[in-house]
Amino acid sequence: MEKSNKLKKGITTYQLFWPMVGLALLLLFNLIFTNSFFVLEIKDGHLYGSMIDILNRASVLMLLTIGMTLVIASGGIDISVGSVMAISSSTIAILLSGKMLAVNGQQQFVSNIPVGFAIILTLGLAMLFGLMNGLLVSKLGLQAIVATLILLVAGRGIAQLITSGNVITVYNEPFFFLGGGFLFGLPFSIFIVGAVFLLIMLFIHKTPFGLFLESVGINKVASRFLGLNVQTLTVICYLISGLCAGMAGILMTSEVRSSDPNTMGSFIELDAILAFAIAGNSMAGGKFSMTASMVGALIIQTMRTTLYSKGIPPEIMLVVNALIVIIICSLQSDRVKIIVAHVQKYAGVK
Amino acid sequence: MIANKELLIMRNISKNYPGVVALLNANFNLKEGEIHALVGENGAGKSTLIKVLTGAESLESGEIFLSGNKIEAKSPHHAQSLGISTVYQEVNLCPHLSVAENIFIGRQVIKNGRIDWKEINTRSERSLARLNIKLDVTANLDEYSVAIQQMVAISRSLDISAKVLILDEPTSCLDKDEVTNLFNVMRMLKNKGIGIIFITHFIDQIYEITDRITILRNGECVGTFETSSLPRVQLVAKIIGRELEEFKNSVFTKKDMVGTHSTNNITFYSGKQIGRKGTIDPIDISIYKSEVMGLAGLLGSGRTETARLIFGIDKADSGNTSIEGKEIHINSPLESIKIGMGFCPENRKTESVLADLTVRENIVLALQGKRGLKKIIPRKVQVEIANTYIKLLNISTPSCEQLMKYLSGGNQQKVIIARWLATQPALLILDEPTRGIDIGTKVEIQKIIINLSKEGMAVLFISSELGEMVRCCDRMAVYRDKKKIAELSKDEISEQRIMHLISGG
């Protein structure tokens, strides 16, 4: 094909454009109305500031959104991620329990199980739950929302059983580095999310997985007929979603230094779905943009931080939240685009 | 006949899609009590014209008048309330609702604050009776064949008081009797003064039923003609826009193309007593290399079912299968593909096309699926493969990065064929590859089929059009009522013979 035959694409047709506009608008608002929002300070060799704070706090949601994006792209949904977070939080808290020992004459807390091993066990358990979701959806053919609803409900019970209904406090100092430590002056959680995002992007774009996933999401029958293993691909998505939820649970536990099976990750699955949708991805599955999803997660966290810093009471916050979501989502609706095009056309005529 | 008052006028309609001008200053007039054929190759702009009329696509420029009033339909529902009803090419009803629910969806009959099911059911039965169809209207729609579903869709449109009725290739899935029924109903409506826009690829049907013909080509109006004064050959020439001589040359037979070529009878696929309860009785079938094997029969007679068994979509519950003499068990399409099979299914929209992906992605997917997750085809090679087949099969698209949904039906079908050719199959199964496709592309696809077999490929070919089957096939299995009733050798194949067998006479 000659170059002149290539389709001319306006910048607004790229999926990433509108979520970026949404994020930019939020930041612009902060630039004007929030004092010292963009100020970065260095204290004790660490960077501090609202921007860093947003990135740090968004890390849990971004992890969940990565898994959620794959699952919804495959034509399903995973509403159990909050409960899997709670399970993994309880699990790691129990595994890391131990007793105070005198080491070199100092009182020091020693866990029963080494941190690394505890993390691997916890992630393994989270993946097991992801696998269960995947098998229920692909092998048994349950509707995704029903299959994962089972774990949404049961998962919180399991988490409470693990901790016998108690809030467990964690004392393991090295473990706190995950959610509270700094590397090169930046919060360590940012590096975790960055690494997971990078690996997933490689998996999507450097293997045919991304193409297969979109194909399955668009049309399962056609995908099977052209030789894709639809069941395996589906299971992989739920497996990754479970793994991401496990990591999110560990990260959150490390940050707050305790595990509360009742509240940990409660309703956060809705935020992950919202991040996916705000990004202009289709809830029907198929074509998706992982990068846009990440921007979606950042929008949600920026919104939250902004409203906190404005001192808006929580009950009003939900309403403001909803309004912003409506604006961003309608920016991407085809109808609104047509109306905007019409307005431009008539404005141009006059 | 009722006075010929203008019912619908469409003037200077234009519409652009990304990279394609779909319609350019098209004009279309419809009179009361007229059956008006709208014809043209795929991508000529028929569907676009209808979509603009029914509000499925917005009007970019031009004017539409209905009974003298200027209208602009905002949505198909709005168009319906204006009196414009459509029955689309592929049935667009709700398969999980009952027949009656489908006929009355959106306009429930309310009695005492509740839906009056009894009334809905009797009225549904009555409206179906007008098509000479008797059904259990409380059964789910998907329990019926595609042909019946089509009739329900038509019946729904008839039931909504329509001034203009659009039938978008309603007959492509119907058998002869059903077509006769439909035509009777169309004549009845015509006498009531309803204007009918009839979109079809069947030349015979145009001459049987229509009063006038409007021809579109490449988004522009070629013209409107009285059916009785336009000779068939000229109609075809105007549709495909080629010189008459060239068209005559493109009507060919396998013998013309192949000359002294003879099949060498090396078996690629052999099935012994393969069958599946409820769908097809056990049959013997073998497919040779360098040969086009045809499966003839009516819809649901077992021809598609055989193809699905061979390709491993459905599992056979009896019999043995062997490939090149080696016994083999096929459990999934992927296994068949690895053995060297390819399968273009009957329903493009639901079983093969991935509308939101690009042409390139649609073409490389089967090959990539065959290679698995580990060995990705580099982007550059993907583009090369796509462009090779775009050129080879003469696929009309601005680039290989065009989204599949913007291609016309015929070009989509070529992309699906390209998808399988890219895997270099030893056996290619084509189930109705030319359905709903214009004459020009049909001839091209037939030539591709014959050429492939000449190059050594085994081809299993299924089609409802006996003409093209006779032209292309070296051997043929004939089906009736889920049974294979005969196998014809090349010299025995003729339209009369096949029809005789199918009808059971």
Contacts between the chains, C-beta under 8 A, distances in Angstrom:
chain1	res1	chain2	res2	distance
A	1	B	387	6.3
A	1	B	399	4.9
A	1	B	400	6.7
A	5	B	398	5.4
A	5	B	399	5.3
A	6	B	398	8.0
A	6	B	399	5.7
A	6	B	401	7.3
A	7	B	18	6.2
A	7	B	19	5.2
A	7	B	398	6.3
A	7	B	399	6.2
A	7	B	401	6.5
A	7	B	402	6.8
A	206	B	376	6.7
A	207	B	373	5.6
A	207	B	374	7.2
A	207	B	376	5.5
A	208	B	368	4.7
A	208	B	369	8.0
A	208	B	371	7.8
A	208	B	373	6.1
A	208	B	376	5.1
A	208	B	377	7.6
A	209	B	373	6.1
A	211	B	357	7.8
A	211	B	361	6.0
A	211	B	365	6.8
A	211	B	368	6.7
A	212	B	365	8.0
A	212	B	368	7.6
A	212	B	369	7.3
A	212	B	373	7.4
A	214	B	354	7.9
A	214	B	356	7.5
A	214	B	357	6.3
A	214	B	361	7.9
A	215	B	354	5.6
A	215	B	357	6.7
A	215	B	361	7.7
A	215	B	365	5.9
A	218	B	354	5.0
A	218	B	355	6.9
A	218	B	356	5.3
A	218	B	357	6.7
A	219	B	350	7.3
A	219	B	353	7.6
A	219	B	354	5.7
A	219	B	355	7.9
A	221	B	350	6.1
A	221	B	351	5.4
A	222	B	350	7.4
A	222	B	351	5.5
A	222	B	352	5.2
A	222	B	353	6.8
A	222	B	354	6.0
A	223	B	354	7.8
A	224	B	313	7.7
A	224	B	332	7.8
A	224	B	333	6.1
A	225	B	311	7.9
A	225	B	313	6.7
A	225	B	333	5.5
A	225	B	343	6.3
A	225	B	345	5.8
A	225	B	351	5.7
A	225	B	352	6.5
A	226	B	333	7.2
A	226	B	337	7.8
A	226	B	352	7.4
A	226	B	365	5.5
A	226	B	366	4.4
A	226	B	369	5.8
A	226	B	419	6.7
A	227	B	333	5.3
A	227	B	334	4.3
A	227	B	337	4.2
A	227	B	338	8.0
A	227	B	366	5.7
A	227	B	369	3.9
A	227	B	370	5.9
A	228	B	334	7.4
A	228	B	365	7.6
A	228	B	369	5.0
A	229	B	332	7.9
A	229	B	334	6.3
A	286	B	356	5.2
A	287	B	356	5.2
A	287	B	357	7.7
A	338	B	58	6.7
